[in-house]
């Protein structure tokens, strides 16, 4: 059952990055907008506006543009990101430095996460963490650089080359126009040592409705750390707000210690140490300067969090400060995570008193499962605590429950698989929905208990927010109803069918006998839409950057606008603006966001300008299939290069592309895979054609093979039945794919294909036939 959790610390925040999970499974991040039952990401924005430095409107920070040689302006930041919007007061005239701007904000913005009250007269020697007095910041300022004439393009070109002197000189020669604001925004984001905290906070005070607030907040903290202001000024600047970055935590802790506020210092550095990811250098700084402020429980909490995040080196550093029994526990868990041969002996070496630790139980279950002792692993996992607080990271526990339950299903123990799944303590909405789906699916398809299954699917519908989640929930409620679970199946299919851009929405439409995909046409644009859109300063900023040849810098603007444009008509204009500058990835990101806001905007999530018209698509593959793959593989970024070296729109490995090009009679060029979208589409479509032929025409096996490799697709056909056969339920076959990423991939590509066939070819709804294709 779902349990409501407690609000997280503002420092808590998991990175949204795919990583390797158990048994080689790829664990993907929760989809945007999925919500979280305990974290600040679900907190109303009004509750997040704190005093002091908490004064920036916030938008997610995009990844840096692809490619190298772009300079320090794209250096990564280390602050966990939040989603909030706050109103920023304008500074008083003459308020020149960062400290004054930050202090003035305290009087107008309520505190959110107050620090404990400080003891007023703590002796200076209470903690030897920082000098008693911190020097004032340098008076050197970028404002003093001599002005010179130049355009926004000239300044941005210089910024790209890390020529900050020229950038600031041109900036200082500009009048206070939108062009200068655009340049100030880019400088504030850069993280370069020449950009002061005063510059950043002044920008935010003047342009509080611009995106990137959390990112800029972390940049301001980093700049203040470099500037090393007086301790009392730092304390005043933060007010009652918590730091957002490691640099901010170090800065504030030093200042609190220097002013005798040891209790507050301990609270700040404890929270940072428990929750924040740190570089080896930063962790060394914290331990060198503040070790007397950190307790055993702080080190235990950090070790636990790092282990759940599979950051084993960080966990081992924290373990140095733990008693022998807890060190043995950390060493054992590290051995299991790393799949070391001595993992079993290290687990046995953990003292009995430490084996009651939930982390030990999780690692022991993982070890037993990997050793093929599946039922023993289930016994351990089912004996573990089920309350979120003791589990530390309940969503990570679900990962093991999911993998284990699927392996139990594979060895013919569906009842035990259900027991493992149903006792989840999932924390986020996305993971809760996934856990309840497994419990419901096991009940319906393997335990033949449609009434119980229906209850699980209904739990998903209660918390669902996105079309994919709601379509899935209502489709399976319909399946459970049709199997005798109660209710009218068609009424639930109709609810699912309201989301025609989704896999299960399309399957529901097929169940209802609908012949069309039903995605609709593009939203209409009124004259009022055009006028309001053209007046929007952020839209104008996009155009300025695009016309200057720097459209790759505009992603935060597109993301912010996609969440805030007031009509579907303006949403269409936004997507078309991204396409105008050939930023097809940005068009897709914006399109997906607005499609979640308006049903009539659904077509915008499937843009059709990414593949050049002159691309020579292989005759064995329709262009709609290529679009379906490219949307999922690269998000339409023609320059995308994966960690494995896959390149371009269809993410082709150079070795695969070389073989395919030779077979197809095409010239081979590695560089053209990322420089020529038409070429990548041509080679990629030839590769797809070969895969489809190899799998006897099966789309399902082709898409599974494209993502996980042809060998694995064949293995799954042997294990779960041939999806092309009339004896195999292909919907179940897709759900039984053991890799979460591949399961999701096949469903997304199938839904993409239906929509693109409708949009490009006027095609009918053929998802049922396409699932069985090749049979």
CORSULGI-V900576 format. One line per field, one symbol per residue. psi: psi as a letter, one per 30 degrees, with the letter a starting at -180 (. if undefined). A space follows every 10 residues. Layout:
psi=???
This chain:
psi=lkkkakklkf fkkkkikklk akhgkkjllk lkgflkfflf fgkkefffjl lbfigkkklk klllklllgg lffgkklgkk kljlklkkkk lkkfjeleee eeeeffffkl leikllkkkf hkkfgekifl lfkklllkfk kfffkkklkl leeeeeeeef ggifeeeeee effklileee eeeeeeeefe gkffjleeee eeeeefhfgl lgeeeeeeee eeeeeefilk efeeeeefbg lklfleeeee eeeeeeefgg ieeeeeeefe eeeefkkkle eeeeeeeeeg effkleeeee eeeeeeeefh ieeeeeeeff glleeeeeee eeeeeeefhl fgeeeeeffk leffffkeee eeeeeeeeef ggieeeeeee effllgkeef feieeeeeee eeeeeeeeef ghieeeeeee efglhkelee eeeeeeeeee eeeefffhie eeeeeeeeee eefkfleeee eeeeefeeee efggfkljee eeeeeeffif glefeeeeee efgkflegfa lkklkleeee eeeffkeeee eeeeeefggh ffffeeeeee efffkflfee eeeeeeeeee ggifeeeeee eeefffekef gefffilgge kkfgkjkkff klfeeeeeee eeefhgjfgk klffgkkaeg ikkeeeeeee eeefgkkkje effffjeeee eeeeeeeeee eeeeggfjee eeeeeeefke eeeeeeeeeg ljffkffkjf eeeeffkfke eeeeeeeeee eeeeeeeeee fglljgeeee egkf.
